[in-house]
Amino acid sequence: MDRKRKNVIFLLVAVAMLIDMMMYTLVIPILPAYSTTLGADELMIGVIFGAFSVALLLFSIPFGMLSDHVGRRPLMIAGMFLLALTNLVFILSDNVYLLILARIIQGISGAATWSAGLALIADTFDVSERGSRLGMAMAMMSAGTLTGPVVGGVLYDLLGYQMTFLLPSILTLFLGSMFFLTPVPPRSPGEKGSYAKLLKRAPAALAVCSIATVVGALTFGILEPFMPLYLFQKFAATPTLIGLTFGAMSLLNMVAAPVVGNLYDRFGGRGLITSGMILSGLLIAVTMLMPSMLLTILAFAVVGITINMALTPMLPLLTDLFGGDEGSSQGFLYGIYNTLFSLGLTIGPFLGGALIVKYSMPLTVFGQSILLALTGLLIFAVIRDRKATREHEP
């Protein structure tokens, strides 16, 4: 495949992921207030937001496996059209149950897009640039996360509730049509029962990668809901300052992703993941000790870099360890990754809330810091570097 066609495929996947993540966070400034007008209380608002993670958790592996059998393109088209359907249900929602349905469809769409999209990038680019391309795709996802609330707030204030969801629908339908028209690289069918054989190739490495992914996502699951409250209670932080704190972390996360991807292509993932886990643990612990809001923002922002070092290399590492050159199992692998990540995000708020109530926010964060550091050491002990992995390939 020529370079031009590869770049077109990458651009389509990257934009699809940007739009998907933008729609995920676009609802943040809109849904809580809108759902209360429909009679939702705090518990129901939590259900509305949590419905996305549950759907992503349930559908990521099945859709990843499906993309291995029917191809990446049908799943990307389905993901875009399901996202358009999500927006239509949001437009028509006149009760909280339709809002829950919209978030479920949105989670199903994300499962299709993330699993098939990441696998399509892995299919398209060889090992010499796979890490950098996946890193750039993760940067686009971070950009969507960063810009979604801003876009949602501006569209809602200027154009109203319905147009906020109608305009992204047009874009997603256009992207779905572009995937229909764009040829993608062929994919080997894979042998029957290959998933079981694949997972048996390096069970210890798979277990450690799984633990690291859940622990990394667990960090987000604890910090995102409870850090704002901590900042308000300790520094009387305004919503603007809290937004800047998370925005700074997201911005550095976005900037770091392609750099981390390039470093993976040069050196492999063992050192990156280990150092990322340990440094993330150290930094989130430091945020609990900072005497001022400014220093807290600075420390928290750098977590965007270190947590990226821990998580972004996991994508090409899974392909290097288990995917092989034939590419027949990429969708399954990234479906596993998405499932594990959404599991951490789902557990985090419940576990964090229980621990904070029983102990305190600082003690809970210190415990998560220790868990991150131990996971980093476990990665270093079990995962071989890229050169060693290739030399011992069967």
C-alpha positions in Angstrom: 0.0 0.0 0.0 1.3 3.4 -0.9 2.1 6.1 1.6 -0.7 8.4 0.5 -3.4 5.8 1.1 -1.9 4.9 4.5 -2.1 8.5 5.5 -5.7 8.8 4.4 -6.6 5.8 6.4 -4.8 7.2 9.5 -6.5 10.6 9.1 -10.0 9.1 8.9 -9.4 6.9 12.0 -7.8 9.7 13.9 -10.7 12.1 13.1 -13.2 9.4 14.0 -11.6 9.0 17.4 -11.4 12.7 17.9 -15.2 13.1 17.1 -16.0 10.1 19.3 -14.2 11.5 22.3 -15.5 15.0 21.7 -19.1 13.6 21.8 -18.2 11.7 25.0 -17.2 14.9 26.8 -19.5 17.3 24.9 -22.4 16.3 27.2 -20.5 17.3 30.4 -21.8 20.9 30.5 -25.2 20.0 29.2 -26.6 16.8 30.5 -26.6 17.4 34.3 -28.7 20.5 34.0 -30.9 19.2 31.2 -31.6 15.9 33.0 -32.7 17.7 36.1 -35.4 19.5 34.0 -36.6 16.0 33.2 -36.8 15.0 36.9 -33.4 13.3 37.4 -31.8 13.3 40.8 -28.1 12.8 41.6 -28.4 9.0 41.5 -30.1 9.1 38.1 -27.5 11.5 36.7 -24.8 9.0 37.8 -26.7 6.2 36.0 -26.9 8.3 32.8 -23.2 9.0 32.8 -22.3 5.4 33.9 -24.3 3.8 31.1 -21.6 4.7 28.6 -18.9 2.8 30.5 -21.1 -0.3 31.0 -21.8 -0.5 27.3 -18.1 0.0 26.4 -17.2 -2.7 28.9 -19.7 -5.2 27.5 -19.1 -4.7 23.8 -15.4 -4.0 23.3 -14.2 -7.6 23.1 -17.1 -8.9 21.0 -16.7 -6.0 18.5 -13.0 -6.5 18.4 -13.4 -10.1 17.6 -16.1 -9.3 15.0 -13.7 -6.9 13.3 -11.1 -9.7 13.0 -13.7 -11.8 11.1 -15.6 -9.3 9.0 -12.9 -6.5 8.7 -12.3 -3.2 10.3 -14.2 -1.1 7.8 -17.7 -2.4 8.6 -17.1 -1.8 12.3 -15.9 1.8 11.7 -18.9 2.5 9.5 -21.2 1.0 12.1 -19.5 3.0 14.9 -20.0 6.3 13.0 -23.6 5.6 12.2 -24.3 4.5 15.7 -22.8 7.8 17.0 -25.1 9.7 14.7 -28.0 7.6 16.1 -26.8 8.6 19.6 -27.1 12.2 18.7 -30.6 11.7 17.3 -31.8 10.0 20.5 -30.3 12.9 22.5 -32.3 15.3 20.3 -35.5 13.4 20.9 -35.0 12.7 24.6 -37.9 14.0 26.6 -37.3 11.7 29.6 -34.3 10.3 31.5 -34.7 6.8 30.1 -34.1 8.1 26.6 -31.0 9.8 27.9 -29.8 6.5 29.4 -30.5 4.8 26.0 -28.5 7.5 24.2 -25.5 6.9 26.4 -25.8 3.1 26.0 -25.7 3.5 22.2 -22.8 5.9 22.5 -20.9 3.3 24.5 -21.6 0.7 21.9 -20.4 3.1 19.2 -17.2 3.7 21.1 -16.6 0.0 21.5 -16.8 -0.4 17.7 -14.8 2.6 16.8 -12.0 2.2 19.3 -11.5 -1.5 18.8 -11.7 -1.5 15.0 -9.9 1.9 14.6 -6.9 1.0 16.7 -6.6 -2.4 15.0 -6.9 -0.7 11.5 -3.9 1.6 12.4 -2.0 -1.5 13.5 -2.9 -3.3 10.3 -1.9 -0.3 8.1 1.5 0.5 9.6 4.4 -1.8 10.2 6.3 -2.2 13.4 8.8 0.6 12.6 6.1 3.3 12.9 3.2 1.6 14.6 3.9 3.1 18.0 4.2 6.6 16.7 0.9 6.3 14.7 -1.0 4.8 17.7 0.5 7.6 19.8 -0.8 10.2 17.4 -4.2 8.6 17.5 -4.2 8.7 21.3 -3.3 12.4 21.0 -6.4 13.0 18.8 -8.5 11.2 21.4 -7.1 13.5 24.1 -7.8 16.5 21.9 -11.4 15.4 21.7 -11.6 15.0 25.4 -10.1 18.5 25.9 -12.3 20.3 23.4 -15.6 18.5 23.9 -16.8 20.4 26.9 -15.9 23.7 25.3 -17.6 22.9 22.0 -20.6 21.6 23.9 -20.9 24.7 26.0 -20.5 27.1 23.1 -22.9 25.3 20.8 -25.5 25.0 23.6 -25.3 28.7 24.5 -25.4 29.9 20.8 -27.7 27.4 19.1 -29.6 25.5 21.8 -29.9 21.9 22.8 -31.0 20.3 19.6 -28.4 21.9 17.3 -25.7 20.9 19.7 -26.3 17.3 18.7 -27.5 17.8 15.2 -24.3 19.4 13.8 -21.9 16.5 15.1 -24.4 14.0 13.5 -23.8 15.5 10.1 -20.0 15.1 10.6 -20.2 11.5 11.8 -22.4 10.5 8.9 -19.9 12.1 6.5 -17.0 10.1 8.1 -19.0 6.9 8.0 -19.5 7.5 4.2 -15.8 8.2 3.8 -14.9 4.8 5.4 -17.3 3.2 3.0 -15.5 4.7 0.0 -11.9 4.2 1.2 -10.0 0.9 0.6 -8.3 -0.5 3.6 -5.5 -3.1 3.9 -6.5 -6.7 3.6 -6.5 -8.7 6.8 -5.5 -12.4 7.2 -8.5 -14.5 8.4 -6.6 -16.2 11.2 -7.0 -19.8 12.2 -9.9 -21.3 14.2 -9.2 -21.3 17.8 -6.3 -18.8 17.4 -7.5 -16.5 20.2 -6.9 -19.2 22.8 -3.5 -20.0 21.3 -2.7 -16.3 21.2 -3.4 -15.8 24.9 -1.3 -18.9 25.8 1.8 -17.4 24.1 2.7 -15.3 27.1 0.2 -15.6 29.9 2.3 -13.9 32.5 2.9 -10.9 30.2 -0.8 -10.7 29.4 -1.7 -10.8 33.1 0.7 -8.0 33.9 -0.4 -5.8 31.0 -4.0 -6.3 32.1 -3.2 -5.3 35.6 -1.3 -2.2 34.4 -4.2 -1.1 32.2 -6.8 -1.5 34.9 -4.6 0.3 37.5 -3.8 3.1 35.1 -7.6 3.6 34.3 -8.3 3.3 38.0 -6.2 6.4 38.6 -8.5 8.4 36.3 -11.6 6.8 37.9 -10.5 8.0 41.3 -9.1 11.5 40.4 -11.8 12.7 38.0 -14.8 12.6 40.3 -13.0 13.4 43.6 -10.1 15.7 42.8 -12.5 18.7 42.1 -14.1 18.3 45.5 -10.6 18.1 47.2 -9.5 21.2 45.4 -12.6 23.1 46.4 -12.4 22.0 50.1 -8.6 22.7 50.5 -8.1 25.8 48.3 -11.7 27.0 47.8 -11.0 26.5 44.1 -13.5 27.9 41.6 -14.9 25.8 38.8 -12.7 27.8 36.4 -9.5 26.8 38.3 -10.6 23.2 38.6 -11.3 23.2 34.9 -7.9 24.6 34.2 -6.3 22.0 36.4 -7.8 19.1 34.4 -7.4 21.0 31.1 -3.7 21.4 31.8 -3.3 17.7 32.4 -5.3 16.8 29.3 -3.2 19.2 27.2 0.1 17.7 28.3 -1.4 14.2 27.8 -2.2 15.2 24.2 1.2 16.7 23.5 3.0 13.7 25.1 1.2 10.9 23.2 3.0 11.2 19.8 6.4 11.7 21.6 5.8 8.6 23.7 4.7 6.6 20.5 8.0 7.6 18.8 10.0 6.6 21.9 8.2 3.2 21.8 9.3 2.7 18.2 12.9 3.3 19.2 13.2 1.6 22.6 10.1 -0.6 23.3 7.6 -0.3 26.1 9.2 -1.9 29.2 11.1 1.2 30.4 8.3 3.7 29.4 5.5 1.8 31.2 7.7 1.2 34.3 8.8 4.8 34.6 5.4 6.1 33.7 3.7 4.1 36.4 6.3 5.0 39.1 6.4 8.7 38.2 2.6 8.9 38.1 2.3 7.4 41.6 4.9 9.9 42.9 3.2 12.9 41.3 -0.3 12.2 42.4 1.0 11.7 45.9 2.9 15.0 45.7 -0.4 16.8 44.7 -1.8 15.9 48.1 1.2 17.7 49.8 1.3 20.9 47.8 0.7 24.1 49.9 -0.8 26.2 47.1 -3.3 25.8 44.2 -0.7 26.9 41.6 1.8 24.2 42.7 -1.0 21.6 42.8 -2.0 22.5 39.2 1.6 22.2 38.0 2.1 18.8 39.7 -1.3 17.5 38.4 -0.6 18.7 34.9 2.6 16.7 34.7 0.6 13.6 35.5 -0.8 14.0 32.0 2.7 13.2 30.6 3.6 10.4 33.0 0.2 8.5 32.8 0.6 8.7 29.0 4.0 7.1 29.3 2.3 4.3 31.3 -0.7 3.7 29.0 0.0 4.6 25.4 2.8 2.0 24.9 0.4 -0.7 26.0 -1.3 -0.6 22.6 1.7 -1.4 20.4 3.1 -3.7 23.1 0.0 -5.9 22.9 0.5 -6.2 19.2 4.2 -6.9 19.5 3.6 -9.6 22.2 0.5 -11.3 20.8 -0.6 -9.9 17.4 2.1 -11.4 15.3 2.8 -10.2 11.7 -0.5 -11.5 10.3 -2.6 -9.0 12.1 -5.5 -11.4 12.4 -6.1 -10.7 16.1 -5.6 -7.0 16.4 -9.3 -6.2 17.0 -9.5 -8.8 19.7 -6.4 -7.4 21.4 -7.6 -3.8 21.4 -11.0 -5.0 22.5 -9.3 -6.5 25.5 -7.5 -3.2 26.2 -10.7 -1.2 25.9 -12.5 -3.6 28.2 -9.8 -3.4 30.8 -9.6 0.4 30.6 -13.3 0.8 31.0 -13.3 -1.7 33.9 -10.8 0.6 35.7 -12.9 3.6 34.9 -16.0 1.9 36.2 -14.5 0.6 39.4 -12.6 3.8 40.3 -15.5 6.0 41.4 -17.1 3.4 43.6 -13.8 2.2 45.2 -12.5 5.7 45.6 -15.7 6.9 47.1 -15.7 4.1 49.7 -12.1 4.6 50.6 -12.4 8.3 50.9 -15.4 8.0 53.2 -13.6 5.5 55.4 -10.2 7.1 55.4 -9.6 10.4 53.5 -8.7 11.7 50.0 -4.9 11.9 50.8 -4.7 8.4 52.2 -6.7 7.0 49.2 -4.4 8.8 46.8 -1.3 7.6 48.6 -2.6 4.0 48.4 -3.2 4.4 44.6 0.4 5.8 44.4 1.8 2.7 45.9 -0.3 0.5 43.7 1.0 2.4 40.6 4.6 2.0 41.7 4.2 -1.7 42.4 2.6 -2.2 39.1 5.5 -0.5 37.4 8.0 -2.7 39.1 5.9 -5.8 38.1 6.0 -4.6 34.4 9.8 -4.3 34.6 10.1 -7.8 36.1 7.9 -9.6 33.6 7.9 -7.8 30.3 11.0 -8.3 28.1 12.2 -5.4 26.0 11.3 -5.3 22.4 14.6 -6.7 21.0 14.4 -9.7 23.3 10.8 -10.3 22.5 11.5 -10.4 18.7 14.5 -12.7 19.2 12.4 -15.2 21.1 9.3 -15.1 18.8 8.2 -18.7 17.9 
